[in-house]
Amino acid sequence: MATESQKAFPVSWDQFHRDAKALAWRLNGEGPFGAIVCITRGGLVPAAIVARELGIRIIETVCISSYGSDNKQGALQVLKSIAADVVSGADGKVLVIDDLVDTGATAKLVRDMLPGAHFATVYAKPQGRPMVDTFVTEVSQDTWIFFPWDTALAFSPPINKAGI
């Protein structure tokens, strides 16, 4: 969660859909891609949108845990690897999709698994930005993005009452 030293960036479902579609527009000229490998869990939603827009039918997941229950990044754990037949059976380039690149640690791990893949994220922070080939929006390193699947509709006090 955003602390007092972090900026909050709430993203609605509508905004995320627009941003993921913008990512697909940027990727359209980079293909063709034979398969998508999405980094779960955050990469699932943008991967579905990009797959639809670019007509990609093969979608694989790589499951990596990097955040603990306190929302702080810790040691990376590969919970599920990429199936070899998906990558070898891809007719064309492999596209890796995630919602966000933060420090770049997860992206580096996946790049080591798929060195020839094209890496795309919806959002990028400066530290992780060099690990990404295509992204839509850069946010500052001290920004915490509240994705729509992590939030619920609730009252929000005006900025001048929120202690910001």
C-alpha positions, 0 to 999 in steps of 0.5 A: 500500500502507499505510504506517506512517502509514496504517491498513490495512483489509482487506476480504474477498470476503464483506464486500465482497459484503455492503457492495455489497448494502447499497449496493443496498438504499440505492439501491433507493429512489433510482431507477429507474435506466436505466443504470449507469456504473461507474468501472473498475477498482474499480467493476466488482464493486460495479456487477455486484452492484448491477445484479443487485439492482436489475435494471439491464441496461445497464452502461457503463464509464468508464476512469480511471487515477489511481494509479501503480505506487507506489500514489500518486494522480497526474494523472487520465487518461481511458482510455475515455470514456462512450458517448453512446448509453448515457447518452441511451438510459437510460430514467431516471436514470444511476447511477455506481458506484465502490468508493471515493471517496478525494480526490474527484478522480475523482468530480469528473471523472466528475460533470463528464461526467454532471452529473445522475447519482446517484453511489454508492460502497461506501466513502468517505473524508472528503475525497471524501465531498461528491462522493458521493450514497450510500455505505455505510461511511466510513473515515478519510482515512489508511486504505488499503483492501485490496480482495479482488481486490488480496490473496491469502490469507497468514499475518498476524502478530498485531497486537502482532508487526506493529509497529503 
